[in-house]
Structure formats: C-alpha cells, structure tokens
C-alpha cells in the first residue's frame, strides 16, 4: 500500500524528452509598426492639462456633512473607549481596596 508505484520502463519518458511539445510557428507582431525618427531632445514636452475640479454648492454641502458625520462618529468611538477604560480602572481599584481590607484584618470579621 505504501510502496511507490513506478511505471514500467517502456512507458516512462526518457530524461532527454519532454512531455509538453514545443510551440512552433508563433510569431508576435512588433508593438509599433510606424517608422518615425526620434524626437529632438531640445524642446521639453509639457504634460497634458488635467481638467479642473469644479465644486457645486450641493457637493460642498454633502462634503461638509460627510466630514461632520465622520468627526462625530470617530469622537463617539474614542470617548466610549476612554469611558470603558475609566470604568475598568475604577472597578479594579475597588476590588484592590476590598481585597486589601480582607487580607489585612482577618480577626475583625
């Protein structure tokens, strides 16, 4: 069951041959078929002009409302994390005080 299955010698490929036939007859056309001369390096070429972004009053209102909403959400999350940390610290401090009072005076119970 665990012994390797080796094919018989007549079906095994020889070390010098490949199982994949070579691709023949594929000719790629050149990327550029135009015959141009290289441009002179003396004149720099300006980059193409990008279209200007124009804001309408409606888009400005939407951007301001989105920014305000994001600030409020992030602020709410940060304040809630700070409040959770403060509550945890207060409860740990209260537990420490109770344990200290229980361990220091065992005869007063």
Beta strands, then each sheet from edge to edge (+ up, - down):
end
